[in-house]
Amino acid sequence: MSPQLNRIYAWYTLGFVLFVLALALLERWGLPKSWIGFSFLAATVGVYAGIGLLSRTTDTDEYYVAGRRVPALYNGLAAGADWMSAASFIGMAGTLYLSGYGGLAFVLGWTGGFCLVALCLAPYLRQFGQFTIPDFLGARYGGRAPRLIGAAAAILVSFIYVVAQIYGVGLITSRLTGLAFEIGVFVGLGGVLVCSFLGGMRAVTWTQVAQYIVLIVAYLVPVAWLCVEQTGLPFPQLVYGYQLQQISQREQQLLVDPLELQVREVFTQRAASFEHKLQDVPVTLARERIQAARQVAALKAADAPLAEIQAAEKRQALLPRTPAEARDQWERAQAANEARALPLAGMPPHAQAFAGDPDGTPPQRLQFDESRRNFLALVFCLMVGTAGLPHILMRYYTTPTVREARESVAWSLFFISLLYFTAPALAVMVKYEVFNHLVGTPFDQLPAWIAQWTRVDPGLLSVSDVNGDGVLQLGEMRISSDIIMLVTPELAGLPYVVSGMVAAGGLAAALSTADGLLLTISAALSHDIYFRVINPTATTTRRVTMSKALLLVTALAAAAIAAQKPADILFMVAAAFSIAGAAFFPALVLGIFWRRANAWGAVTGMLVGLGVTCYYILSTHPPLRLALGLLGPPQLWWGIQPISAGLFGVPAGFAAVFLISWLTPAPKPQQVVMLGHLRSPPLA
């Protein structure tokens, strides 16, 4: 390990700590919050850009695999940052907050996936060498089809994933600077492009090491601070069980609180009104159109203020156009109000393992079985998805030796576990603050950060006095999992500089993953498709230039989609995992461990796995069904949610590879020889 690298990053860490302390001091002297936000944004993105400029290169080995000179420890740090996406940094604690025990599926699945990477893939791929995952598929199975399908799957998976990261970039940038979300997306995108555009994997690697340091400090400090405030100890991972006991007691109080019951009753009545509308949709729709037209006419006749007339006309224009559209809209509204009418604002008791009751009524037993089934299905999909993500697997091409590839996986798991062991504690402590300090606050005394986040996006946070008592109840607040981590410092009353640091950490997490994903997409387009298939005689300079141009186009396309706020971060990421697992895991694992696997089997397996997974996601996820014009409730298979679509795609892919490989000719001798080389003793 290079002593020079150790010194550089030690000074960098010290500099970041001193920078935060300086801003804290300036905040005490009256520095405005907006200046603190801009300072964090400018300083961190400026450092990342500086590393990108210093690491710029046009050499293919340096651009695609960082010259294969990254020590195991630093590759582990870079892989940790590459892995710690916006979903992990922003969404993990939020999911645990909203789902309780059920959110642990993400912790188990993602950490378990790295065990699969270490045992089944990373050392063999490093011994194979080359640059990309489609490179391995092309060499192992022969022909262009496995390479092209692998490249297409890598582009699809990485593009879905990068849209989620750029969405996170926009969310954090807008909170740091006060800019509109759409502008924040493109401002943050500049930080992504400087590193990946100029220096490829070389720049991305050293930037990701710097980003990991920022994100882990930003994650651990507020949780430890919050833990000290609540328990007097700075070790949240060890003491949050005591807070969980107090939350369970508070949950029992909220379940019978008269004011909470009033709120639930209001939502129950709203759901019942939509149920009544659904009894005769055409008649109800016609009646509402007549009433809306009469209201507009009456306001105009009374010479009402223009604002009232325009509001009435807007309500009239928003009415469904057809009975089918009305039915779909009212069914979704009914379901939303029924969810808000559930105890604890629809959240399960935090310590309850699964929904339902294994010893209860038949519906309760069914709910319990489906809840447990979905938990295990999600763990499975996240594990195989982790082992199939191209941007993660590419990281292990960058180590000097196979042994260091194994070691870097172990380091990756260690650095990732620092955050994952802390996320459950953070969720518990935030819930303690909400249940005990925020709930029961008069609306006119609510903290300013609630209004600020509502302005960013009402879908992220909204409060409304449903029962009209002027006091916030738990059921009157809707909060997205995407902002739980970001609001933690303000919720706990910490200095604003801590909020800025947390936002900078979230930005580092999103930028680091976006860098790796964009590089994966551009490598698939420029190396696997352009160079390997279209123009094998392309010069080194032309290949790298093509990669940079394609990277820029991809980044702009992803930003344009992210600006439309297509879905929550965690669903987009989990969908990418299911698709990655179904597309790559069967073909990669059988390609390494089964000599009989051939090109026909691999191609069929990848297509079948992708097809089954994508079909299930598109046909069962409500927003996607609406976008595709599919009306009515989705038909789930065995109650499995769309986030776990890979449960069907991965076995289908394995079955297809096995069946088609047996029914078609054996692979060529040179492919079997290559397989023997991969599995030979030099793994040490």
C-alpha positions in Angstrom: 0.0 0.0 0.0 1.4 3.4 -1.0 2.4 5.6 2.0 1.8 8.6 -0.2 -1.8 7.6 -0.7 -2.2 7.3 3.0 -0.8 10.7 3.6 -2.9 12.3 0.9 -6.2 11.0 2.2 -5.3 11.5 5.9 -4.7 15.2 5.1 -7.9 15.3 3.0 -9.9 13.9 6.0 -8.4 16.4 8.4 -9.2 19.2 6.0 -12.8 18.2 5.7 -13.2 18.1 9.5 -11.6 21.5 9.8 -13.8 22.9 7.1 -17.0 21.7 8.9 -15.7 23.1 12.2 -15.0 26.5 10.5 -18.5 26.6 9.1 -19.9 25.8 12.5 -18.0 28.7 14.0 -19.2 31.0 11.3 -22.8 29.9 11.8 -22.5 30.9 15.5 -21.3 34.3 14.2 -24.4 34.7 12.0 -23.5 33.2 8.6 -26.8 32.7 6.7 -28.0 29.1 6.1 -28.0 29.6 2.4 -24.3 30.4 2.4 -23.5 27.3 4.5 -25.4 25.2 1.9 -23.5 26.8 -1.0 -20.2 26.4 0.8 -20.7 22.7 1.2 -21.8 22.3 -2.4 -19.0 24.4 -3.8 -16.2 22.9 -1.6 -17.0 19.2 -2.0 -17.9 19.3 -5.7 -14.8 21.5 -6.3 -12.6 18.9 -4.6 -14.1 16.1 -6.7 -13.6 18.2 -9.8 -10.0 18.8 -8.9 -9.4 15.1 -8.5 -11.0 14.5 -11.9 -8.8 17.1 -13.6 -5.6 15.7 -12.0 -6.6 12.2 -13.1 -7.6 12.9 -16.7 -6.4 10.4 -19.2 -6.9 9.0 -22.7 -5.1 5.7 -22.1 -7.6 2.8 -22.4 -6.3 0.8 -19.4 -6.3 3.9 -17.2 -9.7 5.0 -18.5 -11.6 1.6 -18.2 -9.8 -0.1 -15.2 -7.6 2.5 -13.6 -4.5 0.8 -14.9 -5.1 -2.2 -12.6 -3.0 -0.4 -9.9 -5.6 0.2 -7.1 -4.6 -1.3 -3.7 -7.2 -3.5 -2.1 -7.9 -1.1 0.8 -8.6 1.8 -1.5 -10.5 -0.3 -4.0 -12.7 -1.3 -1.0 -13.2 2.3 -0.2 -14.1 3.2 -3.8 -16.4 0.2 -4.0 -18.1 1.2 -0.8 -18.7 4.7 -2.2 -19.8 3.2 -5.6 -22.2 1.0 -3.6 -23.5 3.7 -1.2 -25.9 5.2 -3.6 -28.6 7.7 -2.8 -30.8 4.7 -1.9 -28.4 3.6 0.8 -27.6 7.0 2.2 -31.0 8.6 1.8 -33.5 5.8 1.5 -32.2 3.1 3.8 -33.1 4.8 7.1 -36.3 6.1 5.6 -37.4 2.6 4.6 -36.6 1.2 8.1 -38.5 4.2 9.6 -41.7 3.4 7.5 -41.4 -0.4 7.4 -39.8 -1.3 10.7 -38.5 -4.8 10.8 -39.5 -5.3 7.1 -36.8 -2.8 6.1 -34.1 -5.1 7.3 -34.5 -7.1 4.1 -32.4 -4.4 2.4 -29.7 -4.7 5.0 -29.6 -8.5 4.7 -29.9 -8.6 1.0 -27.3 -6.0 0.1 -24.7 -7.3 2.6 -25.4 -10.9 1.6 -24.9 -10.0 -2.0 -21.2 -9.1 -1.4 -20.7 -12.6 0.0 -21.8 -13.9 -3.3 -19.5 -11.5 -5.1 -16.5 -12.6 -3.1 -17.3 -16.3 -3.4 -18.7 -16.7 -6.9 -17.6 -13.8 -9.1 -15.0 -11.2 -8.2 -11.8 -13.4 -8.2 -12.7 -15.2 -11.4 -13.6 -12.0 -13.3 -10.3 -10.4 -12.1 -8.3 -13.4 -13.3 -10.1 -13.2 -16.6 -8.9 -9.6 -17.0 -10.3 -7.4 -19.8 -12.5 -4.4 -19.1 -16.3 -5.1 -18.8 -18.8 -7.8 -18.0 -19.9 -8.2 -21.6 -16.2 -8.8 -22.3 -16.4 -11.9 -20.2 -19.7 -13.1 -21.7 -18.3 -12.6 -25.2 -15.1 -14.6 -24.5 -16.7 -17.3 -22.4 -19.6 -18.1 -24.7 -18.3 -16.9 -28.1 -20.0 -14.9 -30.8 -21.5 -11.4 -30.7 -25.0 -12.3 -29.3 -24.0 -12.8 -25.6 -21.8 -9.7 -25.7 -24.5 -7.5 -27.3 -27.3 -8.8 -25.0 -25.0 -8.3 -22.0 -24.2 -4.8 -23.1 -27.9 -4.0 -23.6 -28.7 -5.4 -20.2 -25.8 -3.4 -18.6 -27.1 -0.2 -20.2 -30.7 -0.9 -19.1 -29.8 -1.7 -15.5 -27.3 1.2 -15.1 -29.6 3.7 -16.7 -32.5 2.9 -14.3 -30.0 3.1 -11.4 -28.4 6.4 -12.6 -31.8 8.1 -13.0 -32.4 7.3 -9.3 -29.0 8.8 -8.4 -29.5 12.0 -10.3 -33.0 12.3 -8.7 -31.2 12.2 -5.4 -28.6 14.7 -6.6 -31.4 17.1 -7.5 -33.2 16.6 -4.2 -30.1 17.3 -2.2 -28.8 20.2 -4.3 -32.2 21.9 -4.1 -32.2 21.6 -0.4 -28.6 22.8 0.0 -29.0 25.9 -2.3 -32.7 26.7 -2.4 -32.7 26.2 -6.2 -35.7 24.6 -7.9 -35.5 20.8 -8.1 -35.1 20.7 -11.9 -32.3 23.2 -11.8 -30.6 21.3 -8.9 -30.6 18.2 -11.1 -28.5 19.8 -13.8 -26.3 21.7 -11.3 -25.4 18.5 -9.5 -24.9 16.8 -12.8 -21.9 19.0 -13.4 -20.1 17.3 -10.5 -20.8 13.9 -11.9 -19.5 14.7 -15.4 -16.2 16.3 -14.4 -14.9 13.1 -12.9 -16.2 10.4 -15.1 -15.9 12.5 -18.3 -12.3 13.5 -17.9 -10.6 10.5 -16.3 -12.8 7.5 -16.6 -12.2 4.8 -14.0 -9.0 6.4 -12.9 -10.6 9.6 -11.9 -13.8 7.9 -10.6 -11.7 5.6 -8.3 -9.8 8.4 -6.5 -12.9 10.6 -6.4 -14.9 7.8 -4.8 -12.4 7.3 -2.1 -12.8 11.0 -1.2 -16.5 10.7 -1.4 -16.7 7.7 0.9 -14.9 9.7 3.6 -17.4 12.6 3.3 -20.5 10.3 3.3 -19.5 8.1 6.2 -18.5 11.1 8.4 -21.8 12.8 7.4 -23.8 9.7 8.3 -22.2 8.8 11.6 -21.9 12.2 13.2 -25.6 13.2 13.4 -26.7 9.7 14.5 -24.1 9.7 17.3 -25.1 13.3 18.3 -28.8 12.3 18.3 -27.9 9.2 20.4 -26.1 11.4 23.0 -29.1 13.6 23.2 -31.5 10.7 23.8 -29.4 8.3 25.8 -26.3 10.1 26.9 -24.1 7.6 25.0 -22.5 8.1 21.5 -22.9 4.5 20.4 -26.2 4.2 18.6 -25.6 0.7 17.2 -25.3 -0.6 20.8 -28.1 1.2 22.6 -31.0 1.7 20.2 -32.7 -1.4 21.5 -33.7 0.6 24.6 -35.2 3.3 22.4 -37.1 0.7 20.5 -38.7 -0.5 23.7 -39.9 3.1 24.3 -41.2 3.4 20.8 -43.3 0.2 21.3 -44.8 1.7 24.4 -45.6 5.0 22.6 -47.2 3.0 19.7 -49.6 1.4 22.1 -50.6 4.9 23.3 -51.1 6.2 19.8 -53.3 3.2 18.9 -55.9 4.3 21.4 -55.4 8.1 21.4 -58.8 9.8 20.8 -57.4 12.4 18.5 -55.6 9.8 16.3 -58.9 7.9 16.1 -60.6 11.1 14.9 -58.1 11.4 12.1 -58.5 7.8 11.1 -62.3 8.2 11.1 -62.0 11.2 8.7 -59.9 9.1 6.2 -62.3 6.2 6.6 -65.2 8.5 5.6 -63.3 9.8 2.6 -62.6 6.2 1.5 -66.3 5.4 1.9 -67.3 8.4 -0.3 -65.1 7.1 -3.1 -66.5 3.6 -2.6 -70.0 5.1 -3.0 -68.9 6.9 -6.2 -67.6 3.5 -7.6 -71.1 1.9 -7.3 -72.3 3.6 -10.5 -69.3 5.3 -12.2 -71.0 6.8 -15.3 -73.9 8.3 -13.3 -71.6 9.7 -10.6 -69.2 11.2 -13.2 -72.1 12.8 -15.1 -73.4 14.3 -11.9 -70.0 15.7 -10.9 -69.6 17.3 -14.4 -73.0 19.0 -14.1 -72.2 20.2 -10.5 -68.8 21.6 -11.6 -70.3 23.4 -14.6 -73.1 24.9 -12.4 -70.5 26.1 -9.9 -68.4 27.9 -12.6 -71.5 29.5 -14.0 -72.7 30.6 -10.6 -69.4 32.2 -9.8 -69.3 34.1 -13.1 -72.9 35.2 -12.7 -72.1 36.5 -9.2 -69.0 38.3 -10.5 -66.8 36.4 -8.1 -63.1 37.1 -7.8 -61.1 35.9 -10.7 -59.0 33.6 -8.5 -62.2 31.7 -7.3 -63.4 31.4 -10.9 -60.1 30.0 -12.1 -59.9 27.6 -9.2 -63.4 26.3 -10.1 -62.5 25.9 -13.7 -59.3 24.1 -12.8 -61.3 21.6 -10.7 -63.7 21.1 -13.6 -60.8 20.5 -16.0 -59.3 17.9 -13.6 -62.4 15.7 -13.7 -61.9 12.3 -15.4 -62.6 12.3 -19.1 -64.0 8.8 -19.3 -65.8 6.4 -16.9 -62.8 4.0 -17.2 -60.4 6.8 -16.2 -62.8 7.8 -13.4 -62.9 4.3 -12.0 -59.2 4.0 -12.0 -58.7 7.4 -10.3 -61.3 6.8 -7.7 -60.1 3.3 -6.9 -56.6 4.7 -6.3 -58.0 7.5 -4.1 -60.0 5.0 -2.1 -57.0 2.8 -1.6 -54.9 5.9 -0.5 -57.5 7.0 2.0 -57.9 3.5 3.3 -54.1 3.3 3.9 -54.2 6.7 5.7 -57.0 5.3 7.9 -54.8 2.5 9.2 -53.3 2.7 12.7 -50.0 4.5 13.1 -50.4 6.3 9.8 -50.2 2.9 8.0 -46.8 2.0 9.5 -46.5 -1.4 11.1 -45.4 -1.6 14.8 -41.6 -1.1 14.5 -40.6 -4.3 16.3 -43.2 -6.5 14.6 -41.5 -9.1 12.3 -44.3 -9.5 9.8 -47.8 -8.2 9.2 -50.8 -10.2 10.1 -51.0 -13.0 12.7 -50.0 -16.7 12.1 -52.6 -17.7 14.7 -55.3 -15.3 13.8 -58.2 -15.3 11.4 -57.8 -16.6 7.8 -57.2 -13.1 6.4 -54.6 -12.4 9.1 -52.8 -15.7 8.4 -52.8 -14.9 4.7 -51.4 -11.5 5.4 -48.7 -13.0 7.6 -47.7 -15.5 4.9 -47.5 -12.9 2.2 -45.5 -10.5 4.4 -43.0 -13.2 5.2 -42.8 -14.4 1.6 -42.2 -10.8 0.4 -39.4 -10.3 3.0 -37.6 -13.4 1.9 -38.2 -12.7 -1.8 -36.7 -9.2 -1.4 -33.6 -10.5 0.4 -33.1 -13.0 -2.5 -33.5 -10.4 -5.2 -31.1 -7.9 -3.6 -28.5 -10.6 -3.1 -28.4 -11.9 -6.6 -28.9 -8.3 -7.9 -25.8 -7.2 -6.0 -23.8 -10.0 -7.6 -25.0 -9.0 -11.0 -24.5 -5.2 -11.0 -22.0 -4.4 -13.7 -20.7 -1.2 -12.1 -19.8 -3.1 -8.9 -18.2 -6.1 -10.7 -16.2 -3.7 -12.9 -14.5 -2.4 -9.7 -12.7 -5.7 -9.2 -11.0 -5.4 -12.5 -8.9 -2.6 -11.1 -6.8 -4.4 -8.5 -3.2 -5.5 -9.3 -3.8 -9.2 -8.4 -6.6 -11.8 -7.9 -5.7 -12.0 -4.2 -6.3 -8.3 -3.9 -9.6 -8.6 -5.7 -10.7 -10.9 -2.9 -9.3 -8.6 -0.2 -11.0 -5.6 -1.7 -14.4 -7.3 -1.5 -13.8 -7.9 2.2 -12.8 -4.2 2.7 -15.9 -3.2 0.7 -18.1 -5.2 3.0 -16.4 -3.7 6.1 -16.9 -0.1 4.9 -20.4 -0.7 3.8 -21.3 -2.3 7.2 -20.3 0.9 9.0 -23.4 2.5 7.5 -25.7 -0.5 7.4 -25.2 -1.2 11.1 -26.1 2.4 11.8 -29.2 2.8 9.6 -31.5 0.7 11.9 -30.4 2.8 14.9 -31.0 6.0 13.0 -34.6 5.0 12.0 -35.4 4.1 15.6 -34.1 7.4 17.0 -35.8 9.5 14.3 -39.1 7.7 15.1 -38.6 8.4 18.8 -38.2 12.1 18.0 -41.3 12.2 15.8 -43.6 10.2 18.2 -42.5 12.1 21.3 -41.7 15.6 20.2 -43.2 16.4 16.8 -46.6 14.7 17.3 -48.8 16.9 19.5 -47.2 20.2 18.4 -49.7 23.0 17.5 -49.7 23.7 13.7 -48.7 27.3 14.3 -45.6 26.2 16.2 -44.3 23.6 13.8 -40.6 23.9 12.9 -39.7 25.9 9.8 -38.1 22.9 8.1 -41.5 21.3 7.5 -42.6 24.2 5.4 -39.2 24.3 3.6 -39.5 20.6 2.6 -43.1 21.0 1.6 -42.0 23.7 -0.9 -39.4 21.5 -2.4 -42.0 18.8 -3.1 -45.3 18.2 -1.3 -44.9 14.5 -2.2 -41.9 14.3 0.1 -43.5 15.9 3.2 -47.0 17.3 3.8 -49.1 18.0 6.9 -52.8 18.9 7.1 -55.1 19.5 10.1 -57.5 16.7 9.1 -59.6 16.8 12.3 -59.4 20.6 12.8 -58.0 20.6 16.3 -55.0 22.7 15.4 -52.6 20.1 16.7 -50.4 17.7 14.6 -51.4 14.1 14.9 -49.3 11.2 13.5 -52.0 10.4 11.0 -51.9 14.0 9.7 -48.3 13.8 8.4 -47.2 12.2 5.3 -43.4 11.8 4.9 -41.4 10.1 2.2 -38.6 7.7 3.0 -36.4 9.8 0.7 -36.0 12.6 3.2 -35.8 10.9 6.6 -32.0 11.0 6.7 -31.9 14.6 5.4 -34.3 16.0 8.0 -32.6 14.2 10.9 -30.4 17.1 12.1 -33.2 19.6 11.9 -35.7 17.2 13.6 -33.2 16.8 16.5 -32.5 20.6 16.7 -28.9 20.3 15.7 -26.9 23.2 14.2 -27.6 23.9 10.5 -24.0 23.1 9.7 -24.8 19.4 10.5 -27.7 19.5 8.0 -25.4 20.9 5.4 -22.9 18.2 6.1 -25.6 15.5 5.9 -26.7 16.9 2.5 -23.1 16.9 1.4 -22.8 13.3 2.4 -25.9 12.4 0.5 -24.6 14.3 -2.5 -21.3 12.4 -2.3 -23.2 9.0 -2.2 -25.3 9.9 -5.2 -22.4 11.4 -7.2 -20.1 8.4 -6.5 -22.6 5.9 -7.7 -23.7 8.0 -10.7 -20.0 8.2 -11.8 -19.6 4.5 -11.8 -22.9 3.9 -13.5 -22.3 6.4 -16.3 -18.9 4.9 -16.9 -20.5 1.4 -17.2 -23.0 2.7 -19.7 -20.4 4.5 -21.8 -18.0 1.5 -21.7 -20.8 -0.8 -22.9 -21.6 1.5 -25.8 -18.1 2.5 -26.8 -16.1 -0.7 -26.0 -18.5 -3.6 -26.2 -20.7 -2.3 -29.1 -18.7 0.2 -31.0 -15.2 -1.2 -30.7 -15.9 -5.0 -30.4 -18.7 -5.1 -32.9 -18.9 -2.1 -35.2 -15.3 -0.8 -35.6 -12.7 -3.2 -34.3 -9.9 -1.1 -35.9 -10.7 2.0 -33.9 -7.7 3.7 -32.3 -7.3 4.1 -28.6 -7.9 7.8 -28.7 -11.1 7.4 -30.8 -12.4 4.8 -28.4 -11.9 7.0 -25.4 -13.3 10.0 -27.2 -16.4 8.0 -28.2 -16.8 6.9 -24.6 -16.7 10.5 -23.3 -19.2 11.7 -25.9 -21.7 8.8 -25.2 -21.2 9.4 -21.4 -22.3 13.0 -21.9 -25.4 12.1 -23.9 -26.4 9.4 -21.4 -26.0 11.8 -18.4 -28.2 14.5 -20.0 -30.9 11.9 -20.9 -30.9 10.5 -17.4 -31.1 14.1 -15.9 -34.0 14.9 -18.2 -35.9 11.8 -16.9 -35.0 12.4 -13.3 -36.3 16.0 -13.5 -39.8 14.4 -14.1 -39.6 12.7 -10.7 -40.6 9.3 -12.1 -40.7 7.2 -8.9 -39.3 7.0 -5.4 -35.6 6.3 -5.2 -35.8 2.9 -3.4 -38.2 1.4 -5.9 -36.1 2.4 -8.9 -33.0 1.0 -7.3 -34.7 -2.2 -6.3 -36.1 -2.6 -9.8 -32.5 -2.3 -11.1 -31.4 -5.1 -8.8 -34.1 -7.5 -9.9 -33.2 -6.8 -13.6 -29.5 -7.1 -13.0 -29.9 -10.4 -11.1 -32.1 -11.9 -13.8 -30.0 -10.7 -16.7 -26.5 -11.5 -15.4 -26.4 -13.8 -12.4 -27.4 -17.1 -14.1 -25.1 -16.5 -17.2 -22.1 -15.5 -15.1 -22.3 -18.2 -12.4 -23.0 -21.0 -14.8 -20.4 -19.6 -17.2 -17.8 -20.0 -14.4 -18.9 -23.2 -12.7 -20.6 -25.3 -15.5 -18.6 -26.4 -18.5 -21.6 -27.4 -20.5 -23.1 -23.9 -20.5 -23.0 -22.6 -24.1 -23.9 -19.5 -26.1 -27.4 -20.6 -27.0 -28.2 -21.2 -23.3 -26.6 -18.0 -22.1 -28.5 -15.9 -24.7 -31.8 -17.6 -24.0 -31.3 -17.3 -20.2 -30.5 -13.6 -20.3 -33.5 -12.9 -22.6 -35.9 -15.0 -20.6 -34.7 -13.6 -17.2 -35.0 -10.1 -18.5 -38.4 -10.7 -20.1 -40.0 -12.3 -17.1 -38.7 -9.6 -14.7 -39.6 -6.6 -16.8 -43.0 -8.0 -17.6 -43.8 -8.5 -13.9 -42.6 -5.0 -13.0 -44.5 -3.3 -15.8 -47.7 -5.2 -15.2 -47.9 -4.9 -11.4 -46.4 -1.5 -10.4 -49.3 0.9 -10.2 -47.6 4.1 -11.6 -46.1 2.1 -14.5 -49.5 0.5 -15.2 -51.1 3.9 -15.3 -48.4 5.2 -17.7 -49.0 2.2 -19.9 -52.8 2.7 -19.8 -53.4 -0.5 -17.9 -56.5 0.0 -15.8 -57.7 -2.0 -12.8 -55.9 -3.6 -9.9 -52.6 -5.5 -10.7 -52.6 -9.3 -10.5 -49.8 -10.3 -8.2 -48.2 -13.8 -8.5 -48.5 -15.4 -5.0 -48.7 -12.0 -3.5 -45.2 -11.0 -4.5 -44.7 -7.2 -4.8 -43.1 -5.8 -8.0 -40.0 -4.7 -6.1 -39.1 -8.5 -6.0 -39.8 -9.3 -9.6 -36.4 -11.0 -9.8 -37.8 -13.9 -7.8 -39.4 -15.1 -11.0 -36.8 -13.9 -13.5 -33.7 -15.4 -11.9 -35.0 -19.0 -11.7 -36.4 -18.6 -15.2 -33.0 -17.6 -16.4 -31.2 -20.5 -14.7 -33.8 -23.0 -16.1 -33.4 -21.5 -19.6 -29.6 -21.7 -19.5 -29.7 -25.3 -18.3 -32.4 -26.5 -20.7 -31.1 -24.8 -23.9 -27.5 -25.7 -23.2 -28.4 -29.4 -22.9 -30.5 -29.3 -26.1 -27.8 -27.6 -28.2 -24.2 -28.4 -29.1 -21.5 -28.2 -26.4 -19.3 -25.1 -26.2 -16.1 -24.9 -28.3 -12.9 -26.4 -26.8 -11.2 -23.0 -26.5 -14.1 -21.8 -24.3 -13.8 -24.8 -22.0 -10.0 -24.3 -21.8 -10.6 -20.7 -20.8 -13.0 -21.9 -18.1 -10.4 -24.3 -16.7 -7.9 -21.4 -16.6 -10.3 -19.3 -14.6 -10.8 -22.0 -12.0 -7.2 -23.1 -11.7 -5.1 -22.6 -8.5 -3.5 -19.2 -9.4 -6.4 -17.6 -7.6 -4.0 -16.9 -4.7 
